Amino acid sequence: MINEIMSGEIESDLREIILKRYKNVFGLVNGIDYGIWNPKHDYYIKHNFSDKEVFNKNLCKSKMQKFLNLEVDNSLPLFIFGENLNSKSGFDVIRSQLDYLSKMNLQLIIFGEPEKRYLYILKDLENKYSNIRFVLRPNEKQIHRLISSSDIYISTAEVNFDNYFHLKAMRYGVVPFTYNTGIYADTIVTKSESFKNANGFLYF
């Protein structure tokens, strides 16, 4: 985030101060409550799992596929994209590729609060595509179940202000695939940086 402010990519009143004192500036990464976001003890999901016992994650996935009228097949990667569905979140990128994604061997769940101009498109997804679904304004329980059932979290936002949803997803074994910016760049380690510690993918 500091680098984006310094370069002017993110507008901030702090830019001049940071530029003058950048050698002494550091940031603290947002965290999550592991007491709440823990697949081993999460009471919102019926099939708890951990890194030592991962089979139940497949049960969570099958349950979500059935609930959303998707093909029940654990071999199909299940992607999630969402929260804020607007131009700043990069939703236009996903929107432009829906036809292409519909022809791929994957499933995609888009969720969150969309801008009004997107709502009619999203509500028609189930009628138009067999492998893409939309969940409008999911509550806390639904968010936990979406995360626990998915394989990959996508973010196409080029500027990430305060979105740390991927940290919750990663806690449930979900691989993040995001733009190389903000907190994503600070918390996601790619294979090119460290094969042993790699936990996701960043693109430029």
C-alpha positions in Angstrom: 0.0 0.0 0.0 2.8 2.4 0.8 4.4 1.9 -2.6 1.0 2.6 -4.3 0.6 5.8 -2.4 4.2 6.9 -3.2 3.8 6.2 -6.9 0.5 8.1 -7.0 -1.5 5.0 -7.9 -3.6 5.5 -4.8 -4.5 9.1 -3.9 -3.8 10.0 -0.3 -3.2 13.2 1.7 -0.3 11.4 3.3 1.7 11.1 0.1 3.9 14.1 0.6 4.7 13.1 4.2 5.5 9.5 3.2 7.8 10.7 0.4 9.7 12.8 2.9 10.0 10.1 5.5 9.7 6.9 3.5 12.8 5.3 5.1 11.0 5.4 8.5 7.5 4.4 7.3 6.1 0.9 7.7 2.7 -0.6 7.7 0.8 -3.2 9.7 -1.1 -5.8 7.7 -4.8 -6.4 8.6 -5.4 -9.6 10.5 -8.3 -12.0 11.0 -9.7 -13.6 14.1 -8.6 -17.2 14.0 -11.2 -18.0 16.6 -13.9 -17.2 14.1 -12.1 -18.1 10.8 -11.0 -21.7 11.6 -12.3 -24.6 9.5 -11.6 -27.0 12.3 -14.0 -25.4 14.7 -16.2 -23.3 12.5 -19.8 -23.8 13.7 -21.3 -22.3 10.5 -20.2 -25.3 8.4 -21.4 -28.9 9.0 -18.3 -30.7 7.9 -15.3 -29.3 9.7 -11.8 -30.0 8.4 -8.1 -29.1 8.9 -4.8 -29.3 7.1 -4.4 -32.8 8.6 -8.0 -33.9 7.7 -9.0 -32.4 4.4 -11.6 -34.9 3.2 -14.5 -33.0 4.7 -13.7 -30.0 2.5 -14.9 -32.1 -0.4 -18.2 -32.6 1.5 -18.5 -28.9 2.0 -18.0 -28.4 -1.7 -20.5 -31.0 -2.8 -23.1 -29.5 -0.4 -22.6 -26.1 -2.0 -22.8 -27.4 -5.5 -26.0 -29.2 -4.7 -27.4 -26.1 -3.0 -26.7 -23.8 -6.0 -27.8 -26.4 -8.6 -24.3 -26.9 -9.9 -22.9 -30.2 -11.1 -21.8 -32.2 -8.1 -18.2 -33.0 -9.1 -15.2 -32.5 -6.7 -12.8 -32.7 -9.7 -14.1 -29.4 -11.0 -12.3 -26.4 -9.5 -14.7 -24.1 -7.7 -13.8 -20.4 -8.0 -15.3 -17.5 -6.0 -15.3 -13.8 -6.8 -17.0 -11.1 -4.9 -17.9 -8.8 -2.0 -18.0 -5.4 -3.8 -19.2 -5.9 -7.3 -18.4 -2.6 -9.0 -15.9 -1.2 -11.5 -13.3 -0.5 -8.8 -13.4 -4.2 -7.7 -12.6 -5.3 -11.3 -16.0 -6.8 -11.9 -16.0 -5.6 -15.5 -13.1 -7.9 -16.2 -15.1 -10.9 -14.9 -18.2 -9.7 -16.7 -16.4 -9.5 -20.1 -15.2 -13.1 -19.7 -18.4 -14.8 -18.6 -19.0 -16.5 -22.0 -15.4 -17.8 -22.1 -15.6 -19.0 -18.5 -18.8 -20.8 -19.1 -17.1 -23.0 -21.6 -14.3 -24.0 -19.2 -14.2 -27.0 -16.9 -14.7 -25.0 -13.8 -17.4 -23.6 -11.6 -17.7 -19.9 -10.6 -19.7 -18.3 -7.7 -20.0 -14.6 -7.8 -21.3 -13.1 -4.6 -21.9 -9.8 -2.8 -23.6 -6.4 -3.3 -23.6 -5.3 -6.9 -24.1 -1.9 -8.4 -27.6 -1.5 -9.8 -26.4 -1.6 -13.4 -25.0 -5.1 -12.9 -27.9 -6.6 -11.0 -29.9 -7.7 -14.0 -26.9 -9.5 -15.5 -26.1 -11.3 -12.3 -29.6 -12.5 -11.6 -29.8 -14.1 -15.0 -26.6 -16.1 -14.6 -28.3 -19.4 -13.7 -30.6 -19.3 -16.7 -27.7 -18.5 -19.1 -24.8 -20.6 -17.7 -24.7 -24.0 -16.2 -21.5 -23.5 -14.3 -21.8 -19.9 -13.0 -24.0 -18.7 -10.1 -24.7 -15.5 -8.2 -25.4 -15.1 -4.5 -26.8 -11.8 -3.6 -25.7 -10.2 -0.3 -24.7 -13.4 1.5 -25.0 -13.3 5.3 -22.2 -14.4 7.7 -23.1 -18.1 7.6 -23.3 -18.1 3.8 -19.9 -16.4 3.6 -18.3 -19.1 5.8 -19.9 -21.8 3.7 -18.8 -20.2 0.4 -15.3 -20.1 1.6 -15.2 -23.6 3.0 -16.5 -25.1 -0.3 -14.3 -23.2 -2.7 -10.9 -23.9 -4.2 -9.7 -20.6 -5.7 -10.4 -17.0 -4.8 -10.1 -14.5 -7.6 -9.6 -10.7 -7.3 -9.3 -8.6 -10.5 -9.0 -5.2 -8.6 -5.9 -3.3 -9.7 -6.0 -1.2 -6.4 -6.7 -2.9 -3.1 -7.6 -0.5 -0.4 -8.6 -2.7 2.6 -9.9 -6.0 1.2 -8.5 -8.8 3.3 -11.1 -11.4 2.3 -8.3 -13.5 0.8 -6.8 -14.0 4.3 -10.0 -15.6 5.5 -10.2 -17.8 2.3 -6.6 -18.9 2.7 -7.3 -20.1 6.2 -9.7 -22.6 4.6 -7.2 -23.9 2.0 -8.4 -21.6 -0.7 -5.7 -20.4 -3.2 -5.8 -16.7 -4.0 -5.3 -15.5 -7.5 -5.0 -11.7 -7.4 -3.5 -8.6 -8.9 -0.1 -7.7 -7.4 -1.1 -4.8 -5.3 -1.7 -3.6 -1.7 -2.3 -6.2 1.0 -2.3 -8.9 -1.7 1.4 -8.2 -2.5 2.2 -8.1 1.2 0.6 -11.4 2.1 0.7 -13.7 -0.9 3.9 -15.6 -1.7 4.3 -16.9 -5.2 6.3 -19.8 -6.4 8.8 -17.5 -8.0 9.6 -16.0 -4.6 9.7 -19.2 -2.6 8.6 -22.6 -3.8 8.5 -23.9 -0.2 6.3 -21.0 1.2 4.2 -20.3 -1.9 0.5 -19.8 -1.0 -1.0 -18.2 -4.1 -0.6 -16.4 -7.4 0.0 -12.7 -8.2 -0.3 -11.2 -11.7 0.7 -7.9 -13.1 
